[in-house]
Amino acid sequence: MDDHRDGRLTKDGIRIYEADAFAGMTRAGALAARILDDVADMIEPGVTTAEINAAIERMVNEAGATSATIGYKGYEHASCISVNHVVCHGIPGGKIPGRSSDALKDGDILNVDVTVIVDGWFGDTSRMYVAGKLKPFAERLIQVTYDALMVGVEAVKPGNTFGDIGHAIQTYVEAHKMSVVRDFCGHGLGRVFHAPPNVLHYGRPGTGATLEPGMIFTIEPMVNLGRPETRVLADDWTAITRDKSLSAQFEHSVGVTDDGVEIFTLSPGGRFHPTWA
């Protein structure tokens, strides 16, 4: 849906939404977050990514919402599910790279990414889960990635720049001897799925567009235990780490307020981090 009726555009092409947009984004973000809360209990060894996606699609439909990903550029699923060294855009029901099926195994880590449309507003969020017992090195990766997201969110306030967000994330991750993926980034959203700006998870402070109240976008750092390079498989969706190292990602949809930031996709049950139990 075109969002030309809402707010104004900056010289960088970034939409500044009116205050009532935040209510719409809150509803959309809350549904996406609740769905990811509810799916947590079914993630265990032996469950397939197809089963997880089917549950998500059912929850979207039962809520009277629309999946933003079904039909997007030919994509056919209500989620992306990225296991272990899959960085992003893992296709549910497809074979997990390096395996003969889509069944989870003990110790697998996975990112589940969901975007819903509620009353024309897009709620986009992802988080990490573990099937079975979490291995120490995977737990460290997940913790650093989660903390990197929150460091980025803390940099969101009027007068800061998008470079400040990227620099905060990159500095934190590299201080922990891990790497930030450069090939994918966050994005503007609101009444559209993807819009300016590109929200890079690396960069120099003071660069890029200046943050203004009313801007709405995602922050979604992807962090690798090894090198940052990725490659996309023959399906034209699934991105994996080139060195086959583990990757993790967390994503929030946020809006710039007069004095800081509002997170639209907070977990209603406190389940955003996989060690919530």
DARAVEN-V862864 format. One record per pair of residues at least 6 apart in sequence whose C-alpha atoms are under 7 Angstrom apart, sorted by the first residue. I is the first residue (numbers start at 1). J is the second residue. If there is no record, write none. Layout:
BEGIN
I|J ; I|J
END
This chain:
BEGIN
1|191 ; 1|192 ; 2|191 ; 2|192 ; 3|191 ; 3|192 ; 6|17 ; 6|18 ; 7|15 ; 7|16 ; 7|17 ; 7|18 ; 8|15 ; 8|16 ; 8|17 ; 9|15 ; 9|16 ; 13|196 ; 14|196 ; 14|197 ; 15|215 ; 16|214 ; 16|215 ; 17|214 ; 17|215 ; 18|214 ; 19|214 ; 24|121 ; 25|121 ; 25|122 ; 25|123 ; 25|190 ; 25|264 ; 26|264 ; 27|118 ; 28|116 ; 28|117 ; 28|118 ; 28|121 ; 28|122 ; 28|123 ; 29|123 ; 29|124 ; 29|264 ; 29|265 ; 30|264 ; 30|265 ; 32|114 ; 32|115 ; 32|116 ; 32|123 ; 32|124 ; 32|125 ; 32|265 ; 33|125 ; 33|265 ; 33|266 ; 33|267 ; 34|267 ; 34|268 ; 35|56 ; 35|59 ; 37|267 ; 37|269 ; 37|271 ; 43|131 ; 44|104 ; 44|131 ; 44|132 ; 45|104 ; 45|105 ; 45|106 ; 45|131 ; 45|132 ; 46|103 ; 46|104 ; 46|105 ; 47|103 ; 47|104 ; 48|102 ; 48|103 ; 48|104 ; 49|81 ; 49|92 ; 49|93 ; 49|102 ; 49|103 ; 50|92 ; 50|93 ; 53|78 ; 53|79 ; 53|92 ; 56|78 ; 57|78 ; 60|66 ; 60|67 ; 65|116 ; 65|117 ; 65|118 ; 66|116 ; 66|117 ; 66|118 ; 67|78 ; 67|115 ; 67|116 ; 67|117 ; 68|115 ; 68|116 ; 68|117 ; 69|75 ; 69|77 ; 69|78 ; 69|79 ; 69|115 ; 70|76 ; 70|77 ; 70|78 ; 78|114 ; 79|112 ; 79|113 ; 79|114 ; 80|89 ; 80|90 ; 80|91 ; 80|92 ; 80|112 ; 80|113 ; 80|114 ; 81|89 ; 81|90 ; 81|91 ; 81|92 ; 81|110 ; 81|111 ; 81|112 ; 81|113 ; 82|88 ; 82|89 ; 82|90 ; 82|110 ; 82|111 ; 82|112 ; 83|96 ; 83|108 ; 83|109 ; 83|110 ; 83|111 ; 84|108 ; 84|109 ; 84|110 ; 84|246 ; 84|247 ; 85|240 ; 85|241 ; 85|244 ; 85|245 ; 85|246 ; 85|247 ; 86|238 ; 86|239 ; 86|240 ; 86|241 ; 86|247 ; 87|222 ; 87|239 ; 87|240 ; 87|241 ; 87|247 ; 87|248 ; 88|238 ; 88|239 ; 89|237 ; 89|238 ; 89|239 ; 90|237 ; 90|238 ; 91|238 ; 93|102 ; 94|102 ; 95|101 ; 95|102 ; 96|102 ; 104|131 ; 105|131 ; 106|131 ; 106|132 ; 106|133 ; 107|130 ; 107|131 ; 107|132 ; 107|133 ; 107|134 ; 107|135 ; 108|130 ; 108|131 ; 109|128 ; 109|129 ; 109|130 ; 109|131 ; 110|128 ; 110|129 ; 110|130 ; 111|126 ; 111|127 ; 111|128 ; 111|129 ; 111|248 ; 111|249 ; 112|126 ; 112|127 ; 112|128 ; 113|125 ; 113|126 ; 113|127 ; 114|124 ; 114|125 ; 114|126 ; 115|122 ; 115|123 ; 115|124 ; 115|125 ; 116|122 ; 116|123 ; 116|124 ; 117|123 ; 120|191 ; 121|190 ; 121|191 ; 122|189 ; 122|190 ; 122|191 ; 122|192 ; 122|193 ; 123|253 ; 124|252 ; 124|253 ; 125|251 ; 125|252 ; 125|253 ; 125|265 ; 126|250 ; 126|251 ; 127|249 ; 127|250 ; 127|251 ; 127|272 ; 128|248 ; 128|249 ; 128|250 ; 128|273 ; 128|274 ; 129|274 ; 130|274 ; 141|225 ; 141|248 ; 142|248 ; 144|173 ; 145|223 ; 145|248 ; 145|249 ; 145|250 ; 146|250 ; 148|169 ; 148|172 ; 148|173 ; 149|169 ; 149|219 ; 149|220 ; 149|221 ; 149|250 ; 151|168 ; 151|169 ; 152|165 ; 152|166 ; 152|168 ; 152|169 ; 155|164 ; 155|165 ; 156|165 ; 156|256 ; 156|260 ; 156|261 ; 157|211 ; 157|256 ; 157|259 ; 157|260 ; 157|261 ; 158|211 ; 158|212 ; 158|213 ; 158|256 ; 158|258 ; 158|259 ; 158|260 ; 159|210 ; 159|211 ; 159|212 ; 160|210 ; 160|211 ; 161|206 ; 161|207 ; 161|208 ; 161|209 ; 161|210 ; 161|211 ; 162|199 ; 162|207 ; 162|208 ; 162|209 ; 162|210 ; 162|211 ; 163|203 ; 163|204 ; 163|205 ; 163|206 ; 163|207 ; 163|208 ; 164|204 ; 164|205 ; 164|206 ; 165|201 ; 166|200 ; 166|201 ; 166|202 ; 166|203 ; 167|202 ; 167|203 ; 167|204 ; 167|205 ; 169|201 ; 169|202 ; 170|180 ; 170|201 ; 170|202 ; 173|179 ; 173|180 ; 178|223 ; 178|224 ; 178|225 ; 178|226 ; 179|223 ; 179|224 ; 179|225 ; 179|226 ; 179|227 ; 179|228 ; 180|201 ; 180|222 ; 180|223 ; 180|224 ; 180|228 ; 181|222 ; 181|223 ; 181|228 ; 181|229 ; 182|228 ; 185|198 ; 185|199 ; 185|200 ; 185|201 ; 185|220 ; 186|198 ; 186|199 ; 186|200 ; 186|218 ; 186|219 ; 186|220 ; 187|194 ; 187|195 ; 187|196 ; 187|197 ; 187|198 ; 187|199 ; 187|217 ; 187|218 ; 188|194 ; 188|195 ; 188|196 ; 188|197 ; 188|198 ; 188|216 ; 188|217 ; 188|218 ; 189|195 ; 189|216 ; 189|217 ; 190|216 ; 199|219 ; 201|221 ; 212|256 ; 213|256 ; 213|257 ; 213|258 ; 214|255 ; 214|256 ; 214|257 ; 215|255 ; 215|256 ; 216|254 ; 216|255 ; 216|256 ; 217|253 ; 217|254 ; 217|255 ; 218|251 ; 218|252 ; 218|253 ; 218|254 ; 219|251 ; 219|252 ; 219|253 ; 220|249 ; 220|250 ; 220|251 ; 220|252 ; 221|249 ; 221|250 ; 221|251 ; 222|247 ; 222|248 ; 222|249 ; 223|247 ; 223|248 ; 223|249 ; 224|245 ; 224|246 ; 224|247 ; 224|248 ; 225|245 ; 225|246 ; 225|247 ; 226|243 ; 226|245 ; 227|243 ; 229|241 ; 229|242 ; 230|239 ; 230|240 ; 230|241 ; 230|242 ; 231|239 ; 231|240 ; 231|241 ; 231|242 ; 232|238 ; 232|239 ; 232|240 ; 233|239 ; 252|263 ; 252|265 ; 253|263 ; 253|264 ; 253|265 ; 254|261 ; 254|262 ; 254|263 ; 254|264 ; 255|261 ; 255|262 ; 255|263 ; 256|262 ; 270|276
END
